[in-house]
């Protein structure tokens, strides 16, 4: 029997990564762990995030996973190296793929980052981008309101546009031509972010979705199966608190109804 792919995040946002993986690798079985009892990770110390990340990884290892995707930008920024040294399976984060895609997309060498305050403060995207190309100019901006807006489903209209104008103003002043969405919640608002950014900048801007960029990285490890050749893979969801509430909101992130999904409450 084929081993599943393990994915973890502090909550809902990593489901955008799971969705992208399911689209590209439709026959793969996935086990997703949302650490909803301890969300958000972005307000925790680095040491605490590492401890939480190890606990999530160990729980997923009990499902005999063949690959671990750290679908949390905060955990990717501070815990990826520790996880890679501890585990004897491939461990992939979301920051390096997003940074690589941003460098590939930019024409001017001026890249904006939208992320949570914790991810911005960590400097993880700047470091990852400069490892790819140290001539890049990187401008990071926290956009904390995008997280509750995504979870509430307020992804278009006046409220998210007002928030986008506030957060994107400094990036427009910096005249970026590429914006990396450095939080897995943010792809739900990508249409609004793109529209407002183009209005403020006066020219088009490339939006990089780190979830999609992560899938491109996985193609070096996994082999996509042509559609229709095999049965679709399963998705099992583990949460550390509030499984009912999680299931209600998860449909927006997965892009499908969650009735019938296997959602299980666990302790870590």
N, C-alpha and C positions, 0 to 999 in steps of 0.2 A: 504493500500500500504506500502511495506517495506521501511524503512528509509535507506538512503545511508550512506556509510562511507566517511568521509571527510579526505583529505590528503593535507598537504601544505609543500612547500619548497620555497627557494628563487628563484628557477629557474627550470632547467631541471632535475637535479640529482634525485630528489624524484620520478621521473617516474620509476626508478628501483625498488623502494618500491611498487609503484602501480602495476607494472608488477608482482612482486612476490605475492602480495595479489590477483590479478586477477587469477593467476595460482592455488593458494591454495583454494580460495573461489570464484569459477567461477560464481556463481549466484548473488553475491553481486553487487549492484550499487555503483559506486564510483564517487565522485566529487573531482577533483584535482585542487588546486590553486597554480600557479607558480607566485611568486612576482617578475616578470622580470623587473619591473621598478626600483627595489631597490636592485637587485642582484649585488654583493655578500653580504651576511650577515657577512661573516667571517672577514671583515675589519671594521665592525661597533662596537661601544661601546656596552657593555652588556645592558645598559638602552635602547638604540635605538633598539636593537634586540628584547627585551621584548615588546616594543611598537609595532613593526612591527608584531610580533607573535600574539599579542592580536588582532590586526586589521584583520589578516588573519583568525584567529579562529572565530571572530565575523561574518565575511562575510560567512564563511562556515556554521555557525549556522543558518543563514537565509535560508539555504537549508534543514533545519530540519534533520541534520545528527544525527546518533545514537552513533558515535564513532569518535574520532579525532586522526589521526596519524600525529605526527610531524616528517616529513621525511627530516628534515634538522638537521645535526649534531650540527651546531652552536646554533640553536634555542633550540634543545633538551638539550644542555649543560647549557644554561643560563635562559631559559624561561619555561621549563617544569613544575616546581613547581608552578609558577604563574598561568599557564593555568589550572593545575589540581585543584587549589584552587578556580578558578573563574567559571569553567564549571561543570555542573551537569551530564555530560556524561563521559565515560572512555576516558582518554587521554594517548596515548602511544608514547614514543619517540623511537629513534633508538640507543641511546648510551647504555642504560642498557641491552637490548637484545644482542647487539654486545659484550659487556663486559662479560656477562654471558656465551655466546658461546665460547669466547676466553679462559675463565677459564676452561670450560669443555673440550676444545680441547687440551690444552697444557699438555705435559708430563714432561717437564723440569721446568715449572714454570717461563719461560722467554718468555714474550709476547711482540711483536712489534706492534706499532700502526702507520698506515699511515693515515694522515688527513690533512686538511687545516691548515694554520698557526694559524688561530683564534681558531680552535678546540684544537690544540696542546697546545697553550698558556693558554687555559682555564683549562687544567688539568682534564677535565671532564671524560675522559676514565680511567685515573689513579685512580681517586676517585671511579668510578663505579666498576672497577676491584678489588680494595682493599676492597670495601664493600662486594664483593663476597668472597674474600679470601685475607687476608692481608699479606700473605707470598709471593704473586706473585711479580716478578720483571718485571717492565713495562718500555719499551723504546719507546718513541713517536718521530716521525719524520714527519715534514711537507713535503708535496709533491705537491706544488701548480701547477706545469705544467701539472699534470695529468688531471686537470679540462678542460683546453682548448683542450688538446689532445683528451679527450673523446668526447667533443662537436664537434670537427672537424672530428671525425671518425678515427683518427690516433691511433689505439689501438694495432696494431702489426707492426713489422718492426724495422728498425734501430733507428728511432727517439725515439719512446717510450722505446725501450730497453736501449738507452743511458741515458734517464731520470731515468729509473728504477734502473740502476746501481748506479747512483749518489745518489738517495734517499735511496736505500736499503743497501748501504755500511755500514753505522753505525749500522744498525740492524743485518747485518751479523757479524760485529765485536763483537756485544753483544751476538751472538750465540743464537738467538731466535729460537723457533721451531714452533711458531704460529704467524701469522700476521693478525691483525684485520683491515679491510678496513673501516676506520672511515670517509669516505665521500661517498655519494651515487652516485657520478660519477665513483668512482674507480672500481666497478664491471665490467665495460666495458673493463678494462685493466687487469682483474684478471689472464688471461692466461699468459700474458707477465710478470706480477708481480711474478707469481708462478715460471715460468721458470727461470727468472733472480735470484730470491731469492735462488732457489735450486742450481744454478750454483755457486753463491757466498758463500753459506753456506757449500756446499759439501754434503748436505743431504736434504731429502725432508722436506717441510714445509707445515703446514696447513694454508690455507687462509680462513678467516672467513668473510663472506659477511653479513654486518649488516642488509641488506634488508631481506635476508632469515631468519636471526635470529629474526627479528621483526615479521615475519609471524608465527614463532613458539610461540611467546608470544601471538599473537592474537588467537591462538587455545584455549586459556583459556577463551576467550570472545565469539568467534564465532564458529559456528559448520560447518565444511566443508561439502559441498553437493557432493555426489558421481557424477562423470561426467555423463552427458546424462539424468539425471533425471529432470532437469528444464532448462528453457531458460537461456542463459548467461546474466550476468548483464551488465549494461551500464557503459560507462566512459564519464563523462563530464569534460572538461578542461576549467578553468578560468585563464587568464593571465592579468597582469597589464600593459603590454606593448608588442609590436611586436608579435602579434598572428601568422602572416604569417611565420616569421623567427622561431618561437617556433615550429610550426607544422612541418617545414622542418627537424629540428634536432630531434624532438621527436621520430621519428620512430626507431632510433638507441637505444634509452633508453627503449622503449616499446617492441622492437623486432617484430614490425609489421608495415605495411604501415599505414600512418595516414590519407589517403584520406577518407573522410566521417566522420572523428571524429568531435565531437561537441567541437570546440575551440572558446571561447568567450572572448573578451577584456572587462575588468571591471575597475572601479576606486575603490580605497580603501579610 
